[in-house]
Amino acid sequence: MFAKQNRWKPYIIVAVAAILLISIVIFLGIRSNSEVKDIVEQQFTSQQLLLNKQISRGIEVFLNEKVLLIEIIAKQESQIPPDNFTSHFKTIYEKSSGFYAIQFINESGTVVAGYPEENLPLGYNLYENNQSFAFEKVQKEKETYITGGVQMFEEELGSFIWVPVFHEGKFKGTILSIIKVSDVTDRFLKNYASQGHVYLIDKYGMLLYDSSPELQIGENDFYLVNESNLLHTSIIQEQINCTEGSGKYFKIFENGTGEERIITYSSIGWHNQKWSVGLTNPVSDVNSLIHSVYIKQGVFIGMSGILILAGSVWTILLFMKWNKTLEKEVISKTHEIKQSNELLQSANIKLKEHDKLKSEFVSIVSHELRTPLTAMKTSAEFLKDDNCDSSVRLEMLDLIIRNIDRQTRMVSDLLDISRIESGRIKFNSEITNLSEVVNWSIKNVDTISKEKGITIDVNFPKDLPSIKTDKDKLIQVFVNLLNNAMKFTPQGGNITISSVESDNFIEVRIKDNGIGIAPDLLNRIFDKFYQIDSTSTRKVGGSGLGLAITKGIIEGQGGSIRVESMQGEGSVFIFTLVK
Ligand code: ADP
């Protein structure tokens, strides 16, 4: 459970780090977005204000120029009587566009001259028509006076410029020039309708121009406190009071919906009049500008996210790969440890067996060495007795000799195996006739074969070639194998020695019909000191070295030895000799 948790730990860390990074990128993106929105809005507003100021200055110069021109004429007292004004009015009217009419009103308030004639109400008396307010005001204050948007005729607003004329300190009348507001707005505002919603108001809030068709020019809608449009109304009041500024308001449409708008305003000052140009745009226009920035930011955030994700996935895959390699290594190391454990175990088993064999060997060797000694001692006791019969004496001597031979064999077996194991064994090489060797060997086991009534058949091909080998050691091999065959074959058994020749080898087979060997022990019997039955009840003698020595002699001269056997049916020992 703990190991499992640890395994997922790096992936969890990487995933959390990736989520954190993505969140940071998104957070920074959103934060910079709102900053960008503010900045773009501010820049847009200041640009609109600049534009607004340019428009206002244009109108201001235009209007003030008109006043100045009229004031200059008014100062030229020599032009009086009024008829002389007319030619000047004509020149101004034609050279300086924007006048609707320029007329002279005499001291009694009657229009007596002017230009153009078609726009002149000649003979019109202000007093008679109750319109003498401005006329009296300029006479009294001796200063130019301008009346605001005056409804002249249907849907036309005009601005009246009253300039008093004095001659030698005496009031002679006024020059009244009329400017059509639409002339001014057509000239200066119409073109800017594409830049947003443009409007013009006077100092009372009366609408002089509106680029949208919604509002009626000349009406004072702005000034009316409209609850639903309170914000705009308050801005209009600000606009009337201040020279310039900007802000935001929420415009409500007739259908109840609405939108947020940016507004800038800038005033036009001419004498006692003050007009103000307003320019408004929906905030959504600015937003569309910002959206392109957002899209770029979105792409950036998306790309960053993808990159972070890809990086994380790559890191996790790398971790997984490392993990897999590590797992594989652990598995292979575990396997190696298991194998070496198994090896150690089998080595341990072998060591134990070896130890067992050793102790068995000690007991066998002591038995093999002591038995002849006991026999020899008993025989010697007999020989000491003078009354001993000569035939018994001979038998005893025979017994002593046999036991000496037995001990000698034992000792020479021990010496042989030690030589084989240390590689000190030496082989003589002499031409050897195999049949001869076999005959010698059979003779060697003659006594025992007769005792047990075991027949030995030799089945050699007549043309069997002689070979170069160590003859004595080959005899030792045959004697060992024949002795074993005798030992493990019951009375009246049979042994067959046969041989087959091949290109490089002569193969010899020694077959008995004795007790046979269990299949699992076939390889063990060639180990030194190994005896299938090593108990004290074992009837046959032997040290367990015979087959080890035989194998050493055969393999030492380039041959090989193996055994085939069926338990209870007999064994065949097969060995090869190099030709
Ligand atoms: P030993 O001196 O005990 O005969 P060997 O090395 O010659 O020792 O033989 C090892 C063992 O192999 C014997 O103890 C015996 O159990 C078995 N063995 C050898 N030859 C034969 C055979 N021909 N038939 C059955 N068992 C045999």
Residues whose N, C-alpha, C, O or C-beta is under 5 A from the ligand:
A	BS01	ADP	N484 A485 F488 G514 G516 I525 Y530 Q531 I532 D533 G541 G542 S543 G544 L545 G546 L547 A548 S571
